[in-house]
Amino acid sequence: MYCGDETGSFIGEIGSNSCRFGYGGEDNPKLVTPSYVTHKSTVAASAFSARLAQEEMESILRRPDYSSCPLTDPNAFLRQGDLVEHWDHLQTAWETGMDLLHAKDTLKHTQGGAPFSKGSSAEGKCVHPILAITPGFTQFDGYGASYCASVKRQQHIQYTELLMEQMEASSLFLAPAPMLAAFSVGRQTALVVDIGAGGTRVTPVVDGLLLQQAQRRNGRGGDWLGHVTWKALLEEKMTPKPRYLLRDNVSTAKSPLFHTWAMHELMYELRTEPFVTMQATPPAHVNTRVPFTKEAKEKNGDDEEMEDADGPESPPPTPASVTSAASAAEPSMYELPDGSLINLSISQFGKDLISIPELLFAKALPFQDTSSATPMTSQLQTLLDAPLPELIHQSLLAVGDVDVRKDLASNIVLTGGSSLFPNLDTRLSHELSQLLPAFTKPKVIAPRFSVERTCASWIGASILTSLGSFQQLWLSRTEYEEYGSTMAIQRFP
């Protein structure tokens, strides 16, 4: 039995925003690429001309229908990142990762080996065991748990066939991302809160097994925050342009998805600036809604006039961490790539941009389309249009055992790229302490380094494949050739 670095397993994860590839036993993935694939397509220029080759960009996983305008309804992002949309693009991503990391050499990467030569009998085969990380499925349609379970089985079967037939894997294992994220922090029982690009997913993990019926999800993630910021800039008569449009030889966007991806990168830069922060404890007299719209601004203005008429009210004390963060912030003027300036200290719009993370905790959202939110959230209990603390509360209530519920509340693991806002873990602990019962003591476990949050599931897979007791769980090629891809239903969680 082999374990540790001798295993040399190849680990791959396809996320909503990025793909991560690397070898087991290492601290972090060696290759991180976007979850988009460009391909050649033929289009007819006119009725009398021949077809022309055009380069298009598509996502690997399921994404909402993007257009030229931003999507501000979080329910539009509920189905994002759960299912594989294009299996050909998934194969392209795996082939790219294997080629760049030399996973198809004659020997394992720990032993050094030469690349395969053309005409070799072993050409195209992978000598490494492959562990593929699945996103962790939620009930996305109104057909009940049985239908969603059948979709999950179909996804596992197609994934197994692709890696065994196309990638020529010697052995294979599929593992859900929430389970591996809990393993990355040394927990077998934990409540994994993944705030990623596609949305926020809360998954209870008990003894390494996922409780699907207690899984909850909303559409508030990094992509949604970027769309809301984009919409707010348009409301302020600012038309932000990504960097590729600022070049002299580029006049129009290549494709709607490429333009949206470029805008996401621009909004991500704005959200990750040092001035964007979150208060550790929200003031009691301030609503958590960020007033981006004009109606909200007028409403807040009327409220301020009423408070001034009754008399000034002293605000509650601000924590020292927030005060120090505000004093040590960047200069008050922020410049977009096209040269537009935003005043962050004087204008109300600039103050709203500083409070972007507050939208994760807000009950009333700006630009929300209530007409499209009703059908989706009324049919399913797993998909909610609720703030982050309420989402965790609903997930804990769905767990039947009270003792397990207390263990989950004391092991809340915070992961995802959108969980890196300052004071987010402290704010979440404060909100949960006010929401949960008194006998339950919530404890939020937030890894210190950013790579430990963004790549938590990949790190958990690297730890799992390094264990000697795990080596007997691989699905070998011999078993696959004898029993077929149906073994994926019985073998993989």
C-alpha positions as CSV (number, residue, x, y, z in Angstrom):
1,M,0.0,0.0,0.0
2,Y,1.3,3.4,-1.0
3,C,0.7,6.7,0.7
4,G,2.1,10.2,1.0
5,D,4.1,11.5,-1.9
6,E,4.5,8.0,-3.4
7,T,0.8,8.1,-4.4
8,G,1.3,11.1,-6.7
9,S,-2.4,11.6,-7.2
10,F,-3.6,14.3,-9.6
11,I,-6.3,16.6,-8.1
12,G,-8.6,18.8,-10.1
13,E,-11.4,21.1,-9.1
14,I,-13.7,23.0,-11.5
15,G,-15.2,26.0,-9.6
16,S,-17.6,28.7,-10.6
17,N,-14.8,31.2,-11.2
18,S,-11.6,29.2,-11.5
19,C,-10.1,25.8,-12.0
20,R,-7.4,24.4,-9.7
21,F,-5.0,21.5,-10.5
22,G,-2.1,20.0,-8.7
23,Y,-0.6,16.9,-7.1
24,G,-1.6,15.4,-3.8
25,G,0.6,16.0,-0.8
26,E,1.4,19.6,-1.8
27,D,0.3,22.7,0.1
28,N,-1.5,24.5,-2.7
29,P,-2.5,23.9,-6.4
30,K,0.2,24.5,-9.0
31,L,-2.2,25.7,-11.7
32,V,-5.1,28.1,-11.4
33,T,-7.1,29.0,-14.5
34,P,-10.5,30.6,-15.2
35,S,-13.5,28.3,-15.6
36,Y,-14.1,29.5,-19.1
37,V,-13.1,28.0,-22.4
38,T,-12.6,29.7,-25.8
39,H,-13.5,27.7,-28.9
40,K,-13.9,28.2,-32.6
41,S,-17.4,28.5,-34.0
42,T,-18.5,29.1,-37.6
43,V,-21.1,31.9,-38.3
44,A,-22.5,33.1,-41.6
45,A,-21.7,36.7,-42.3
46,S,-24.5,37.1,-44.8
47,A,-26.8,35.0,-46.9
48,F,-24.4,35.1,-49.9
49,S,-21.1,34.7,-48.1
50,A,-19.3,31.7,-46.7
51,R,-19.2,30.8,-43.1
52,L,-16.5,32.6,-41.0
53,A,-14.6,31.3,-38.0
54,Q,-15.3,33.2,-34.8
55,E,-13.9,32.7,-31.4
56,E,-16.4,32.4,-28.6
57,M,-16.1,32.1,-24.8
58,E,-18.3,29.7,-22.8
59,S,-18.4,28.6,-19.2
60,I,-17.8,25.0,-18.1
61,L,-20.4,25.0,-15.3
62,R,-24.0,26.3,-15.5
63,R,-24.2,30.0,-15.3
64,P,-27.1,32.5,-15.7
65,D,-28.0,34.1,-19.0
66,Y,-25.7,37.1,-19.2
67,S,-26.5,40.1,-21.3
68,S,-25.0,43.6,-21.7
69,C,-26.7,44.9,-18.5
70,P,-25.8,43.5,-15.1
71,L,-28.1,41.1,-13.2
72,T,-29.0,42.4,-9.8
73,D,-31.5,39.7,-8.7
74,P,-29.7,37.2,-6.5
75,N,-32.2,34.5,-7.5
76,A,-30.7,34.5,-11.0
77,F,-27.5,33.0,-9.6
78,L,-29.1,30.2,-7.6
79,R,-28.4,27.6,-10.3
80,Q,-24.8,28.7,-11.0
81,G,-22.0,26.3,-10.5
82,D,-23.9,23.2,-9.5
83,L,-24.0,21.2,-12.8
84,V,-21.6,20.8,-15.7
85,E,-23.0,22.7,-18.7
86,H,-20.5,21.7,-21.4
87,W,-18.7,18.3,-21.0
88,D,-16.4,19.1,-24.0
89,H,-15.2,22.2,-22.2
90,L,-14.7,20.2,-19.0
91,Q,-12.5,17.8,-21.0
92,T,-10.5,20.7,-22.4
93,A,-9.9,22.1,-18.9
94,W,-8.6,18.7,-17.7
95,E,-6.4,18.2,-20.7
96,T,-4.9,21.6,-20.3
97,G,-4.1,21.0,-16.6
98,M,-2.6,17.6,-17.3
99,D,-0.5,18.9,-20.2
100,L,0.9,21.9,-18.3
101,L,1.6,19.9,-15.2
102,H,3.0,16.9,-17.1
103,A,0.6,14.4,-15.7
104,K,0.9,12.1,-18.7
105,D,4.7,11.5,-18.4
106,T,6.0,7.9,-18.4
107,L,6.7,8.0,-14.6
108,K,5.1,9.9,-11.7
109,H,6.2,13.4,-11.0
110,T,8.1,12.4,-7.9
111,Q,10.3,10.1,-9.9
112,G,10.9,12.4,-12.9
113,G,10.0,10.7,-16.3
114,A,10.1,11.7,-19.9
115,P,7.0,12.8,-21.8
116,F,5.2,10.3,-24.0
117,S,6.5,10.0,-27.5
118,K,4.3,9.7,-30.5
119,G,3.6,6.2,-31.6
120,S,4.1,4.8,-28.1
121,S,1.8,2.0,-27.0
122,A,1.1,3.9,-23.7
123,E,0.5,7.3,-25.4
124,G,-2.2,9.3,-23.7
125,K,-2.5,7.3,-20.5
126,C,-2.2,8.9,-17.1
127,V,-0.1,7.1,-14.5
128,H,-1.5,9.1,-11.6
129,P,-4.7,8.4,-9.7
130,I,-7.2,11.2,-10.4
131,L,-9.3,12.8,-7.7
132,A,-12.0,15.1,-9.1
133,I,-13.7,17.5,-6.8
134,T,-17.5,17.9,-7.4
135,P,-19.2,21.1,-6.4
136,G,-21.7,19.5,-4.0
137,F,-25.2,19.5,-5.6
138,T,-28.2,21.3,-4.3
139,Q,-31.9,20.8,-5.2
140,F,-32.2,23.2,-8.2
141,D,-35.5,22.2,-9.7
142,G,-39.0,21.8,-8.3
143,Y,-39.2,18.0,-8.8
144,G,-38.2,16.9,-5.3
145,A,-35.2,15.1,-3.8
146,S,-35.6,12.0,-5.9
147,Y,-35.2,13.9,-9.2
148,C,-32.2,15.8,-7.9
149,A,-30.6,12.6,-6.7
150,S,-31.0,11.1,-10.2
151,V,-29.3,14.2,-11.7
152,K,-26.4,13.8,-9.3
153,R,-26.0,10.2,-10.2
154,Q,-26.0,11.1,-13.9
155,Q,-23.4,13.7,-13.3
156,H,-21.2,11.2,-11.5
157,I,-21.6,8.6,-14.2
158,Q,-20.7,11.1,-17.0
159,Y,-17.7,12.4,-15.0
160,T,-16.4,8.9,-14.4
161,E,-16.8,8.0,-18.1
162,L,-15.0,11.1,-19.2
163,L,-12.0,10.6,-16.9
164,M,-11.7,6.9,-17.5
165,E,-12.2,6.9,-21.2
166,Q,-10.8,10.2,-22.4
167,M,-8.2,10.9,-19.7
168,E,-7.1,7.2,-19.4
169,A,-7.0,7.4,-15.6
170,S,-5.4,4.4,-13.8
171,S,-7.8,4.9,-10.8
172,L,-10.4,7.5,-9.9
173,F,-12.3,9.0,-7.0
174,L,-15.0,11.7,-6.9
175,A,-15.4,13.8,-3.7
176,P,-17.7,16.7,-2.8
177,A,-16.1,20.1,-2.1
178,P,-17.8,20.7,1.3
179,M,-16.5,17.4,2.7
180,L,-13.0,18.2,1.6
181,A,-13.2,21.8,3.0
182,A,-14.0,20.4,6.4
183,F,-11.0,18.1,6.2
184,S,-8.7,21.0,5.3
185,V,-9.2,22.4,8.8
186,G,-9.0,19.0,10.5
187,R,-12.8,18.6,11.1
188,Q,-14.9,15.6,10.4
189,T,-18.1,17.3,11.7
190,A,-18.5,20.9,10.6
191,L,-20.9,23.4,9.1
192,V,-19.1,24.5,5.9
193,V,-20.1,28.0,4.8
194,D,-18.8,28.5,1.2
195,I,-19.1,32.1,0.0
196,G,-17.8,31.8,-3.6
197,A,-18.4,33.4,-6.9
198,G,-21.6,31.6,-7.7
199,G,-23.3,32.2,-4.3
200,T,-23.3,31.1,-0.7
201,R,-23.8,27.4,0.2
202,V,-24.2,26.1,3.8
203,T,-23.6,22.4,4.1
204,P,-23.6,20.3,7.3
205,V,-20.9,17.6,7.3
206,V,-21.3,14.9,9.9
207,D,-18.5,12.3,10.2
208,G,-17.4,13.1,6.7
209,L,-20.9,12.7,5.2
210,L,-23.0,15.5,3.7
211,L,-26.6,16.1,5.0
212,Q,-28.2,16.9,1.7
213,Q,-31.6,17.7,3.2
214,A,-30.1,20.3,5.5
215,Q,-28.1,22.1,2.7
216,R,-29.1,25.7,2.1
217,R,-28.0,28.1,-0.6
218,N,-28.6,31.6,-1.8
219,G,-27.4,33.6,-4.8
220,R,-25.3,36.2,-2.9
221,G,-21.8,35.6,-4.0
222,G,-18.9,37.4,-5.6
223,D,-20.5,37.5,-9.1
224,W,-23.6,39.0,-7.6
225,L,-21.7,41.6,-5.7
226,G,-19.9,42.6,-8.9
227,H,-23.1,43.0,-10.8
228,V,-24.6,45.2,-8.0
229,T,-21.5,47.4,-8.0
230,W,-21.6,47.5,-11.8
231,K,-25.3,48.6,-11.7
232,A,-24.5,51.2,-9.0
233,L,-21.8,52.7,-11.2
234,L,-24.3,53.0,-14.1
235,E,-26.8,54.7,-11.8
236,E,-24.2,57.3,-11.0
237,K,-23.8,58.1,-14.7
238,M,-20.5,56.2,-14.8
239,T,-19.8,53.7,-17.6
240,P,-16.9,51.6,-16.4
241,K,-14.8,50.1,-19.2
242,P,-12.6,47.1,-18.8
243,R,-9.0,47.4,-19.8
244,Y,-9.3,45.6,-23.1
245,L,-11.7,48.3,-24.3
246,L,-9.2,51.0,-23.5
247,R,-6.7,49.8,-26.1
248,D,-6.5,51.6,-29.4
249,N,-7.2,48.6,-31.7
250,V,-10.3,47.4,-29.7
251,S,-13.6,49.1,-30.2
252,T,-16.3,46.5,-29.3
253,A,-16.5,43.5,-27.0
254,K,-15.6,40.1,-28.4
255,S,-18.6,38.3,-26.8
256,P,-21.1,39.1,-24.1
257,L,-19.6,36.5,-21.7
258,F,-16.1,37.8,-22.3
259,H,-17.2,41.3,-21.6
260,T,-19.0,40.2,-18.4
261,W,-15.9,38.3,-17.3
262,A,-13.8,41.4,-17.8
263,M,-16.2,43.5,-15.8
264,H,-16.1,40.9,-13.0
265,E,-12.4,41.2,-12.9
266,L,-12.7,45.0,-12.7
267,M,-15.3,44.8,-9.9
268,Y,-13.2,42.3,-8.1
269,E,-10.3,44.8,-8.0
270,L,-12.6,47.4,-6.5
271,R,-14.0,45.0,-3.8
272,T,-10.5,43.9,-2.7
273,E,-9.2,47.4,-2.1
274,P,-8.1,48.2,1.5
275,F,-10.9,50.7,2.0
276,V,-13.6,48.1,1.6
277,T,-14.4,46.8,5.1
278,M,-17.1,45.5,7.3
279,Q,-18.0,46.6,10.8
280,A,-17.5,43.9,13.4
281,T,-20.7,44.8,15.2
282,P,-23.4,46.7,13.3
283,P,-24.8,49.9,14.8
284,A,-28.3,49.4,16.3
285,H,-29.8,52.5,14.6
286,V,-28.4,51.9,11.1
287,N,-30.2,49.7,8.6
288,T,-28.0,47.1,6.9
289,R,-29.4,47.9,3.5
290,V,-26.9,49.7,1.3
291,P,-28.8,52.7,-0.3
292,F,-27.6,52.4,-3.9
293,T,-30.9,53.4,-5.5
294,K,-32.3,56.9,-5.6
295,E,-35.5,55.7,-3.8
296,A,-33.4,54.4,-0.9
297,K,-31.4,57.6,-0.8
298,E,-34.6,59.7,-0.6
299,K,-36.0,57.4,2.1
300,N,-32.8,57.6,4.2
301,G,-32.8,61.4,3.8
302,D,-36.4,61.6,5.1
303,D,-35.4,59.4,8.1
304,E,-32.4,61.7,8.8
305,E,-34.7,64.7,8.8
306,M,-37.1,63.1,11.3
307,E,-34.2,62.2,13.6
308,D,-32.9,65.8,13.4
309,A,-36.4,67.1,14.2
310,D,-36.7,64.9,17.3
311,G,-33.2,65.7,18.4
312,P,-29.7,64.4,17.8
313,E,-29.0,60.9,18.8
314,S,-25.5,59.8,19.8
315,P,-24.4,56.9,17.7
316,P,-23.2,53.7,19.5
317,P,-19.5,53.3,20.0
318,T,-17.6,52.0,17.0
319,P,-15.1,49.1,17.6
320,A,-11.5,50.1,17.7
321,S,-10.6,47.7,14.8
322,V,-13.1,49.5,12.5
323,T,-11.8,52.9,13.5
324,S,-8.2,52.0,12.9
325,A,-9.1,50.4,9.6
326,A,-11.0,53.5,8.5
327,S,-8.1,55.8,9.5
328,A,-5.5,53.6,7.8
329,A,-7.5,53.4,4.6
330,E,-6.4,54.4,1.1
331,P,-6.8,58.0,-0.1
332,S,-10.4,59.2,-0.5
333,M,-10.3,59.2,-4.3
334,Y,-10.6,56.0,-6.3
335,E,-9.8,56.0,-10.0
336,L,-11.3,53.5,-12.5
337,P,-9.3,52.4,-15.5
338,D,-11.1,54.8,-17.8
339,G,-10.1,57.7,-15.5
340,S,-13.4,58.2,-13.7
341,L,-12.9,59.3,-10.1
342,I,-15.0,58.3,-7.1
343,N,-15.0,60.3,-3.9
344,L,-15.1,57.7,-1.1
345,S,-15.3,60.1,1.9
346,I,-17.8,62.8,0.9
347,S,-20.3,61.4,-1.6
348,Q,-23.0,59.0,-0.4
349,F,-22.2,56.7,-3.3
350,G,-18.5,56.5,-2.2
351,K,-19.6,55.5,1.3
352,D,-21.9,52.9,-0.1
353,L,-19.0,51.3,-2.0
354,I,-17.1,51.0,1.2
355,S,-20.0,49.0,2.6
356,I,-20.3,46.5,-0.2
357,P,-19.9,43.4,2.1
358,E,-23.0,44.6,4.1
359,L,-25.1,43.2,1.3
360,L,-24.3,39.7,2.5
361,F,-26.2,40.5,5.7
362,A,-28.9,42.8,4.4
363,K,-32.5,41.8,4.5
364,A,-33.7,44.3,2.0
365,L,-31.7,44.4,-1.2
366,P,-31.3,47.1,-3.9
367,F,-32.4,46.4,-7.4
368,Q,-34.2,43.2,-6.4
369,D,-36.9,41.9,-8.8
370,T,-39.5,40.3,-6.6
371,S,-41.5,39.0,-9.5
372,S,-38.7,36.5,-10.4
373,A,-37.9,35.7,-6.8
374,T,-41.3,34.2,-5.9
375,P,-41.4,31.1,-8.1
376,M,-37.9,29.9,-7.3
377,T,-37.9,30.3,-3.6
378,S,-41.5,29.2,-3.0
379,Q,-41.0,25.7,-4.5
380,L,-37.8,24.7,-2.7
381,Q,-36.7,24.9,0.9
382,T,-33.0,24.5,0.0
383,L,-32.8,27.7,-2.2
384,L,-33.5,30.8,-0.1
385,D,-33.4,34.5,-0.6
386,A,-32.1,35.1,2.9
387,P,-29.0,36.8,4.4
388,L,-26.0,34.8,5.6
389,P,-27.0,34.4,9.3
390,E,-30.5,33.4,8.4
391,L,-29.2,30.9,5.9
392,I,-27.0,29.2,8.6
393,H,-29.9,29.2,11.0
394,Q,-32.2,27.5,8.5
395,S,-29.5,24.9,7.8
396,L,-29.1,24.1,11.5
397,L,-32.9,23.8,12.1
398,A,-33.0,21.2,9.3
399,V,-30.7,18.9,11.4
400,G,-32.8,16.7,13.5
401,D,-30.4,15.7,16.3
402,V,-29.9,18.5,18.8
403,D,-26.4,17.3,19.9
404,V,-25.2,17.2,16.3
405,R,-26.7,20.7,15.9
406,K,-24.7,22.0,18.7
407,D,-21.5,20.4,17.3
408,L,-22.1,22.0,14.0
409,A,-22.7,25.4,15.5
410,S,-19.4,25.2,17.3
411,N,-17.5,24.2,14.1
412,I,-18.6,26.7,11.4
413,V,-15.9,26.7,8.7
414,L,-15.7,29.8,6.5
415,T,-14.4,29.3,3.0
416,G,-14.6,30.8,-0.4
417,G,-13.0,33.7,-2.2
418,S,-15.7,36.1,-1.2
419,S,-15.2,35.4,2.5
420,L,-11.9,37.4,2.6
421,F,-13.5,40.7,3.6
422,P,-12.1,42.2,6.8
423,N,-14.0,41.4,10.0
424,L,-16.4,39.1,8.2
425,D,-15.8,36.2,10.7
426,T,-16.3,38.5,13.7
427,R,-19.4,40.0,12.2
428,L,-20.8,36.6,11.5
429,S,-20.1,35.4,15.1
430,H,-21.9,38.5,16.5
431,E,-25.0,38.0,14.2
432,L,-25.2,34.2,15.0
433,S,-25.0,34.9,18.8
434,Q,-28.0,37.1,18.5
435,L,-29.9,34.7,16.3
436,L,-29.2,31.2,17.8
437,P,-30.5,30.0,21.2
438,A,-28.6,30.8,24.3
439,F,-27.4,27.2,24.9
440,T,-25.7,27.2,21.5
441,K,-22.3,28.9,21.3
442,P,-21.4,29.6,17.7
443,K,-17.7,29.5,16.7
444,V,-16.5,30.6,13.3
445,I,-13.3,29.0,12.1
446,A,-11.8,31.2,9.4
447,P,-8.3,30.2,8.0
448,R,-5.8,33.0,8.3
449,F,-4.3,32.9,4.8
450,S,-6.2,33.6,1.7
451,V,-5.1,30.5,-0.1
452,E,-6.5,28.4,2.7
453,R,-9.9,29.8,2.0
454,T,-10.0,30.0,-1.7
455,C,-8.5,26.5,-2.2
456,A,-9.9,24.9,1.0
457,S,-11.5,21.9,-0.9
458,W,-8.3,21.3,-2.9
459,I,-6.2,21.4,0.2
460,G,-8.6,18.9,1.9
461,A,-8.2,16.6,-1.2
462,S,-4.5,16.8,-1.0
463,I,-4.6,15.8,2.7
464,L,-7.1,13.0,1.9
465,T,-5.1,11.4,-0.8
466,S,-2.0,11.4,1.4
467,L,-3.6,9.1,4.0
468,G,-2.7,5.4,3.8
469,S,-6.2,4.4,4.8
470,F,-7.7,6.2,1.8
471,Q,-5.8,4.1,-0.9
472,Q,-8.3,1.3,-0.8
473,L,-11.1,3.6,-1.8
474,W,-9.9,4.3,-5.3
475,L,-12.0,3.0,-8.2
476,S,-9.4,1.1,-10.3
477,R,-9.5,0.6,-14.0
478,T,-10.0,-3.1,-13.6
479,E,-13.2,-2.6,-11.6
480,Y,-14.4,0.0,-14.1
481,E,-13.8,-2.4,-17.1
482,E,-15.6,-5.2,-15.2
483,Y,-18.6,-3.4,-13.7
484,G,-18.8,-0.1,-15.7
485,S,-19.5,3.4,-14.7
486,T,-22.4,2.4,-12.4
487,M,-19.7,1.8,-9.7
488,A,-19.6,5.6,-9.3
489,I,-23.0,5.5,-7.7
490,Q,-21.9,3.0,-5.0
491,R,-18.3,4.1,-4.5
492,F,-18.4,7.9,-4.4
493,P,-20.2,10.0,-1.8
